[in-house]
Amino acid sequence: MAYGFYFDSTRCTGCRTCEMACKDYKDLPADVAFRRVFDYEGGSCSLGADGTATCDAFMYHVSDACNHCENPKCFAACPTGAIEKDEDGIVFINQDTCTGNGACVDACPYGVPILVKEENKAKKCDMCRDRVAEGKQPICVEACPLRALEWGDLDELKAAHPDAVAGIAPLADPSLTVPSLLIKACPAAKEPGDATGFVANELEI
């Protein structure tokens, strides 16, 4: 069995409650976030000679954390074996073994691991392993007011959401790591690798 996340981009309003709940629960500093909300937008509007407007502008939000991939690049890159994957498919960093090498930061196509220089450690989402062990959901899932996030057995999530996709822009190509992530794409959603849009809140994340 492997646990995974399901994200409904038709529900997400970009409120960032998931992000703030994680920061509070994990007691993270202001410049560290394990879950991030991307504002992805693009397109334009133009006014024709006859006064009519043409618009192909789009905008949507994507909530993303560690995707606890089937083939995690961070796991393969770590020179000390500090990154582990448990029997539930949860990828986590053993803080006792981590030396802050930073190879995981460079290897992850999702940009998930964060090197905390003050501690000389790499850190990331561990799917709230402590809560999962107690039979609870990850704090981000529990906190979402729009119920845009779900969590559970990945096979069960796939059965419940057969039309879900594995990635949308601005996330990485899912074929790189096979993420434990399912997404309900909103009508505006673009394919991974899309070059027509941009992350509008890059400084924030």
Buried (B, 14 or more C-beta within 10 A) or exposed (E): EBBBBBBBBEBBEBBBBBBBBBBEBBEBEEEEBBBBBBBBBBEEEEEEEEEEEEEEEBBBBBBBBBBBBBEBBBBEBBEEEBBBBBEBBBBBBEEEEBEBBBBBBEBBBBEBBBBBEEEEBBBBBBBBBEBBEEEEBBBBBBBBEBEBBBBBBBEBBEEEBEEBBBBBBBBBEBEBBEBBBBBBBBEBBBEBEBEEBEBEBEEEE
